[in-house]
């Protein structure tokens, strides 16, 4: 059979168009070894926004971070309030009575007390008492101008000797400061964990959008080439329909990915504020990045992290402070089991003698008194002590349970990280294998042993494997952030 020159020319042109289509697909998919790496190469118009930069802005300007700083001031004021119980106190009393042109009495007493952290309170005062019907107990000789100077102390020998309400309040205020510090760490850690989740979700959306942009370009080019082949009579019309459907599907996926990219960027922006407490917004010149070096943590490193968590985790620190607060309450409750026995001693001097130091005699001119009282059954006091002991036991149980939950959470998260890291590597190998399959189909297409349907199937599987790989990377970074949060540390980034 003879072949005309025209038929020979058409055959060469058809063969040429087939080779062009194959080469075009090879340009996009044939360089399998560099495609994934190129996905993370940012264009010159885009600047990297690392998670470390993200954390820094949050710690500096986020309202929650600034709110937690107020807890320190609240604790300072609590301590200041408790120390107010030890402020020196000036007291003055004036009582007079005049009736029927007679001065029955005129009593003036002024003193200054000096509360201390010791179990006694010094008092210094002066009184001036006079009148025709003055109580003899208050009598002061006219020879001293009715004036008398006194100084003394009240010393508890029973209840209040070891501790009392004032000292307990000061100790509780100091422990409250430690409690607020632990609460600060807890709130900041929670804030950074939520920020990390949103950041890595933004990361996944951004690079998934870039990946689908590539797929749209390829699908459009395939549709254009198939349409040219149809016009030359080398492709069926149904092939152009199939190619166009694939292209339209890629456009829809691209639009959905862009919407996800926009919304995740908005959620990331909720964590961004400037120094004047004005909200900031991310624009398209910023893009998330991931450190290329692999994350490594050995079992020994996990054990070290667990040991630090037992000491520094804010939940455990708060329970430890709570135990110490209850111990302070227990000692005060035990103190109330003792009888109230106060010794009062006041040294008297008449008049205000400039030679006080030389004439001071402790066994002359004094007032001495003893106060004693105790409930018979002590039911209220014993009940208070028993309740405090029960609270201590309950808190100890809670502390043990919380510590165990933290350690188990750490181990579980670590196992998930190791598993995800293994799956990430396997998924990366799957991408390479899918790329080889696509290249093989391209070769078969060049030899006339494949068709557009098989190419689309392999291309779809490759895109799905790449999308899943991006999601695995995102899950891995989220779990890594959760690991350090579970350990109670602020180092939520890379180690």
Secondary structure, 3 states (H helix, E strand, C coil): CCCCHHHHHHHHHHHHHHHHHHHHHHHHHCCHHHHHHHHCCCCCCCEEECHHHHHHHHHHHCHHHHHHHHHHHHHHHHHHHHHHHHCCEEEEEEEEEEECCEEEEEEEEEEEEECCCCCEEEEEEEEEEECCCCCHHHCCCHHHCCEEEEEEEEEECCCCCCCCHHHHHHHHHHHHHHHHHHHHHHHHHHHHHHHHHHHHHHHHHHHHHHHHHHHHHHHHHHHHHHHHHHHCCCCCHHHHHHHHHHHHHHHHHHHHHHHHHHHHHHHHHCCCECCCCCECCCCCCEEECCCCCCCCCCHHHHHHHHHHHHHHCHHHHHHHHHHHHHHHHHHHHHHCCCCEEEEEEEEEECCCCCCHHHHCCCCCCEEEEEEEECCCCCHHHHHHHHHHHHHHHHHHHHHHHHHHHHHHHHHHHHHHHHHHHHHHHHHHHHHHHHHHHHHHHHHHHHCCCCCHHHHHHHHHHHHHHHHHHHHHHHHHHHHHHHHHHHCCCCCCCCC
